[in-house]
Amino acid sequence: MIRHETLFIGGDWVPPAGTGTIDVVSPHTEEIVGRVPEGTPADLDRAVAAARQAFDHGPWPRLTMAERAEALGRLAGLYAARAAELADLITLEMGSPITFSHFGQVGPPTGVLQWYAELGKTFQVEEQRPGMFGAVTVRREPVGVVAAVVPWNVPQFVIMTKLAPALLAGCTVVVKPAPETPLDSYVLAEVIREAELPPGVVNIVAAGREAGEHLVSHPGIDKVAFTGSTAAGRRIASICGEQLKRVSLELGGKSAAIILDDCDLPSAMGMFSIAALLNSGQACVAQTRILASRNRYDEVVHAVAEMAAGQQVGDPADPATGIGPMVAKRQQERVEGYIRIGLEEGAKAVVGGLDRPFDKGWYVAPTVFANATNDMRIAREEIFGPVLTVIPYDDEADAVRIANDSDYGLSGSVWTADVDHGMDIARQVRTGTYGVNMMNPLESGTPFGGFKASGIGRELGPEGLAGYLEYKSIARLG
């Protein structure tokens, strides 16, 4: 069993204020595989104080952006050297299939660090603009101390979408990992220490949700960057609104994949399986509403059902596994609850259903619903598991209408033989990211975020950096 007895605060390993611990339970074996200290409000106070000291009086915000970019490049190299270890840890603690852990969990964070390191080499912190009395200097300055509150489903990637731009901007950061996945954050802390970032620039405290609210509401925090459920995001937005605190929110999704009549289904299903079922369906961008024309509805249902039934379900450490367990028993029960709701609403489970694949482990069989409508709860609410719903449409205008008939607007896709026409469809769907014949892969250099209840603000790309900068205008005479 992996044990840690300290927290990473102020550039050092320090004992926790309390005696509570977090047990990390394998969702595959249901056995305890790790134990770490449970951070308390007092621990988070210490972390904020360290970050505040590092920002107000330390060297990090006073370096040039190019100097910080050089440090990010160094961090990226050290991080990449630990990638295999990180992939194994994430598979152990949350059940991510190991193949996805390598290409989806730990590959992208390295890319994000490298991208921001390159951006920082040429980014202009100051520019001159004409003004009434002469030139006006427009200056970009770091927002301050950032609280990065991250979920369990893609822990390292989500940390890095916040940490990399915040560090490049000159901010200092307190990271609160989810209690389900604290182990990987210890490797990150070791890498940060090895990279010799100044003390207090990054602090990492694993803690529960109540302690997380303490962090969010802390007066020493200048900005909150949160990824998680829409319900939690609303609470955080309320707290930040009361305090007039900067906030970015990357929240839930219920993304629609529009299958046009000219789509070559056999060719599309390989890529579509990733779009619909990546990370065992535990992904906010998963394409879980599948819109098929009435002309080909039965054909699409058959193709999707065959794809889902063909997924290998089992040990996430097996490279052949496509669907691993849900992260926790409560998540297994939540997903099963939605399958039950779908059946009660009158949808038909053409594959999968409520029979568990194994007696041990928090597994759910990949499930495909047919005979569904967009007003059903299984079509409107984020399930966060391997459950797909196939909904018929009358024509393309109806498909776009159904795609947009959602509280969410995070992702989406269209599948067609005519890519140019697919682009026309993409421009009509109200989502922050979109893909033609693919799920948008969330490139390091392009913005990621949602419309509507899917969030506020953008991560990645130059837009992601902008969220950690304040703008100052300086006019002068003489």
TATAPE-V241387 format. One line per field, one symbol per residue. ss: DSSP state (a for helix, b for strand, c for the rest). phi: phi as a letter, one per 40 degrees, with the letter a starting at -180 (. if undefined). psi: psi as a letter, one per 20 degrees, with the letter a starting at -180 (. if undefined). A space follows every 50 residues. Layout:
ss = ???
phi = ???
psi = ???
This chain:
ss = cbbccbbbbccbbbbcccccbbbbbccccccbbbbbbcbcaaaaaaaaaa aaaaaaaccaaaccaaaaaaaaaaaaaaaaccaaaaaaaaaaaacccaaa aaaaaaaaaaaaaaaaaaaaaacccbbbbbbccbbbbbbbbbccbbbbbc ccccaaaaaaaaaaaaaaaccbbbbbccccccaaaaaaaaaaaacccccc cbbbccbcaaaaaaaaccccccbbbbbccaaaaaaaaaaaaaaccbbbbb cccccbbbbcccccaaaaaaaaaaaaaaaaacccccccbbbbbcccaaaa aaaaaaaaacccbcccccccccbcccccaaaaaaaaaaaaaaaaaccbbb bcccccccccccccccbbbbbbccccaaaaccccccbbbbbbbccaaaaa aaaacccbbccbbbbcccaaaaaaaaccccccccbbcccccccccccbcc bbccbbccbcaaaaaaccbbbbbbbccc
phi = .cbbbbbcbggbcbcccbbcbbccbcccbgbcbaabcccbdccccccccc ccccccbccdcccccccccccccccccccdcbcccccccccccbgcddcc dccbcbcddcccdcccccdccbcccbabbcbcbhcbcbbbbcchcbcbbb cccbccccdccbccccccchcbbbcbccccbccccccdcccccccgcddg cbbbbcacccccccccccccccabbbbicccccccccccccccfbcabbb bcaacbbcccccccddccccccccccbdfggcaccdcccbbbcccbdccc dcccccccccccbidcccdccbbccccadccdcccccccccdccchcbcc aghccccbcbgccbcdbbcbfbbccccccbbccgacbbbcbcbcaccccc dcdccacbacaiabbacbcccdcccdccccbcbabbgacdcfcdcbcbib cfcchbgbbggdcccdcbbbbbbbbabg
psi = qppqjrqopkjroqqqhaiqrpppppigikqpiqprqoqrhhghgggggg hgghghirhgiiqrhhghhhhhgghgghghijggggggghgghjjpphgh hghhgighhghgghghhggihipohqqpqqrhkaqppoqpqqhcppoooq aigmghghghiggghgghhjrqqopnrqhhmighhhggggggghilqqpi hpppoprahghhhgghipiiphqpoppbqhghhggghgghghjlqqqqpo brrmqpooorhjpnghhhhghhhghhjqkkimphjpnipoppqhhjghgg gggggggghipppboiiphiphoarqhrhhhghgghhhggggghijqpoh qbbipphqhqqmqpppppprlqriiqhiihqphlamoqpppqqgahhhgg gghimqirlgarrqoqinhghhhgghiipmqhqqqokrppjmqhjqqpar rcjjaprqrqahhhhhijqqpppoqqq.
